[in-house]
Amino acid sequence: MTVAPAYQVLADRLRVEIMSGHLLPGARLPTEPQLCEQSGLSRSTVREALRLLSSQHLIVTTRGVNGGSFVAEPDARTLGESLTDGVGLLLANGVVKGDDFLEVRRMLEVPAAGLAAARREAHHLRELEAAMFDPDTTSLDERIATHAAFHLAVAASGNTLLCLVVRPLYTVTDRKAAAHNAPLPMWRIIDRDHRNLLVAIRDQDIDLAMEIARGHIDNVRPSEVPPQHAREPVPGVAALKERPV
């Protein structure tokens, strides 16, 4: 049986207090001397626990007369970046494959398009319009960035939490693979799908928006999933269109 280090035990206890709402955002944690007294740990061990919580974006530490450690304010972008880093590592190590991405995209992206069509407001439409690109004149980096921005804007139009959850699906990108597997004709298809989806969302046509989103995933699959990594579709369960024989 592995025994957790003392700093980990203290960090876990403080994390529980934060996650349970006992310590609210902006609340000051006990001082280092107070934590030493409460836990019976050395100051260096307490500091290691606080560093761990800081690295997990749960607290922020400031110096000076009014300094100390405080519960961090929730920040969707920071949380999304942490999630993206984790998914990126899984992808780089081969634990996650292309069809893993597309199956999850289908589970989330299709209903997200429907929610966006139902709930979109004027500022959502402006964000979607700003994420359009001309595949014949923009660089690969611009296409990749605006592609991610468009899908994140679709998710944010319907549900703020959904935007956080889907972020890794669009911001984890292998640029070399994109350059090799997504030639200009594929980017023209992506651009066409995005523009059609924007129209459906603007018109608040929920069924059409979901149909376009579903077809979009099928359209981009050949560029994102090498044949050796393709999975057999499961009918009715995030089913991806079968590859032509």
C-alpha positions in Angstrom: 0.0 0.0 0.0 1.4 3.3 -1.1 1.3 6.1 1.5 0.8 9.6 0.1 3.4 12.2 0.9 2.5 14.6 3.7 2.2 17.6 1.4 -0.2 15.6 -0.8 -2.4 14.8 2.2 -2.6 18.5 3.2 -3.2 19.6 -0.4 -6.0 17.0 -0.7 -7.7 18.3 2.5 -7.6 21.9 1.3 -8.8 20.8 -2.1 -11.9 19.2 -0.5 -12.6 22.4 1.4 -12.4 24.4 -1.9 -14.4 22.0 -4.1 -17.1 21.6 -1.4 -17.6 25.3 -1.3 -16.5 25.6 2.3 -13.8 27.9 1.1 -15.3 30.2 -1.6 -13.5 32.1 -4.4 -11.5 34.9 -2.9 -11.4 33.4 0.6 -8.0 33.6 2.3 -6.5 30.3 3.4 -4.9 30.0 6.8 -1.4 31.4 6.9 1.6 29.1 6.6 2.3 29.2 10.3 -1.4 28.4 11.0 -1.3 25.5 8.6 1.9 24.2 10.2 0.2 24.4 13.6 -3.0 22.8 12.4 -1.3 20.0 10.4 1.8 19.4 12.5 3.8 19.7 9.3 7.0 21.7 8.6 6.8 25.0 6.8 8.6 23.5 3.7 5.9 20.7 3.5 3.1 23.3 3.8 4.7 25.4 1.1 4.9 22.3 -1.2 1.2 21.7 -0.6 0.4 25.3 -1.5 2.5 25.1 -4.7 0.6 22.0 -5.7 -2.7 23.7 -5.3 -1.4 26.7 -7.2 -0.2 24.5 -10.1 -3.8 23.1 -10.3 -5.2 26.7 -10.5 -7.1 26.3 -7.2 -5.4 29.0 -5.3 -3.3 32.1 -6.0 -0.6 33.4 -3.7 0.4 37.0 -3.4 3.2 38.7 -1.5 3.3 41.8 0.6 1.5 43.2 3.7 -1.9 42.0 2.5 -0.6 38.9 0.8 -1.3 35.3 1.4 -3.0 32.4 -0.4 -6.5 32.8 -1.7 -9.0 30.5 -3.4 -8.8 31.3 -7.1 -11.8 32.7 -9.0 -13.1 30.2 -11.5 -11.7 30.8 -15.0 -13.1 28.8 -17.9 -10.1 29.5 -20.2 -7.5 28.4 -17.6 -9.5 25.2 -16.9 -9.9 24.6 -20.6 -6.2 25.0 -21.2 -5.4 22.4 -18.4 -7.9 20.0 -20.0 -6.4 20.6 -23.4 -2.9 19.9 -22.2 -4.0 16.6 -20.7 -5.8 15.5 -23.9 -2.9 16.7 -26.0 -0.5 14.5 -24.0 -2.8 11.5 -24.5 -2.9 12.1 -28.2 0.9 12.5 -28.5 1.4 9.2 -26.6 -1.0 7.4 -28.9 -3.5 6.7 -26.1 -6.2 8.7 -27.9 -6.7 8.1 -31.7 -8.4 10.2 -34.4 -11.7 8.3 -34.2 -11.8 8.8 -30.4 -11.9 12.5 -31.2 -14.5 12.2 -33.9 -16.8 9.9 -31.9 -16.8 12.4 -29.0 -17.2 15.3 -31.4 -20.3 13.7 -32.8 -21.7 13.1 -29.3 -21.2 16.8 -28.4 -21.0 18.8 -31.6 -24.4 17.7 -33.1 -26.5 18.6 -30.1 -24.4 21.7 -29.6 -25.4 22.9 -33.1 -29.0 22.4 -32.2 -28.7 24.3 -28.9 -26.9 27.1 -30.7 -29.7 27.4 -33.2 -32.3 27.5 -30.4 -30.5 29.9 -28.1 -28.3 32.1 -30.3 -28.3 35.8 -29.7 -26.9 38.7 -31.8 -23.5 38.6 -30.2 -23.2 34.9 -30.8 -23.8 35.4 -34.5 -21.1 38.1 -34.6 -18.6 35.7 -33.1 -19.6 33.0 -35.6 -19.3 35.5 -38.5 -15.9 36.6 -37.2 -14.7 33.0 -37.4 -15.3 32.6 -41.1 -12.2 32.2 -43.4 -11.4 32.1 -47.1 -9.6 28.9 -47.7 -8.0 30.2 -50.9 -6.4 33.2 -49.3 -5.7 32.4 -45.6 -2.7 30.5 -44.3 -2.8 27.1 -42.7 -2.3 28.6 -39.2 -5.2 31.0 -39.8 -7.5 28.2 -41.0 -6.6 26.1 -38.0 -7.3 29.0 -35.6 -10.5 30.1 -37.1 -11.8 26.5 -37.4 -11.3 26.2 -33.6 -12.8 29.6 -33.0 -15.9 28.7 -35.0 -16.7 25.5 -33.2 -16.0 27.0 -29.8 -18.4 29.8 -30.7 -21.1 27.3 -31.7 -20.7 25.5 -28.3 -20.7 28.8 -26.4 -23.9 29.9 -28.1 -25.8 27.1 -26.5 -24.1 26.2 -23.2 -21.1 27.8 -21.5 -20.0 24.6 -19.8 -20.1 22.8 -23.1 -17.6 25.3 -24.5 -15.2 24.3 -21.8 -15.7 20.6 -22.3 -15.2 20.7 -26.1 -12.2 23.0 -26.1 -9.6 20.2 -26.4 -11.4 18.7 -29.4 -10.6 21.8 -31.5 -7.4 23.3 -29.9 -5.3 20.1 -29.9 -3.9 20.2 -33.4 -1.0 18.5 -35.1 0.0 21.1 -37.6 2.1 18.8 -39.7 -0.7 16.2 -39.9 -3.1 19.0 -40.8 -0.9 20.2 -43.6 -0.5 16.6 -44.9 -4.0 15.3 -44.4 -6.1 18.3 -45.1 -5.3 19.7 -48.5 -7.0 22.8 -49.9 -10.1 21.0 -51.2 -10.8 19.7 -47.7 -10.6 23.2 -46.3 -13.1 24.4 -48.9 -15.5 21.7 -47.7 -14.9 22.8 -44.1 -15.6 26.4 -45.1 -18.8 25.4 -46.9 -20.0 23.4 -43.9 -19.3 26.3 -41.5 -21.1 28.8 -43.7 -24.1 26.5 -44.1 -24.2 25.9 -40.3 -24.0 29.6 -39.7 -27.1 30.1 -41.8 -29.0 27.4 -40.0 -28.1 28.8 -36.6 -29.1 32.3 -37.8 -32.4 31.0 -39.0 -32.9 29.0 -35.8 -33.4 25.9 -37.8 -32.5 23.3 -35.1 -33.0 20.2 -37.2 -31.0 21.5 -40.1 -28.2 22.7 -37.9 -27.8 19.3 -36.3 -27.9 17.6 -39.8 -25.2 19.9 -41.1 -23.0 19.3 -38.0 -23.5 15.5 -38.4 -22.5 15.7 -42.0 -19.5 17.9 -41.3 -17.9 15.3 -39.1 -18.4 12.7 -41.8 -16.8 15.1 -44.3 -13.7 15.8 -42.2 -13.1 12.2 -41.1 -10.9 11.2 -44.0 -8.5 14.0 -43.2 -8.3 13.4 -39.5 -8.3 9.6 -39.2 -5.7 7.4 -41.0 -7.3 4.2 -42.3 -5.2 2.1 -39.9 -6.7 4.0 -36.9 -10.3 3.9 -38.1 -12.8 2.0 -36.0 -15.8 0.0 -37.1 -18.9 2.2 -36.6 -21.5 1.2 -33.9 -24.9 1.8 -35.4 -26.9 4.4 -33.4 -24.0 5.2 -31.0 -22.1 8.2 -32.2 -21.9 6.3 -35.5 -19.4 7.6 -38.0 -20.0 7.1 -41.7 -18.2 4.1 -43.0 -15.3 4.6 -45.3 -15.9 3.8 -49.0 -14.4 0.5 -50.0 
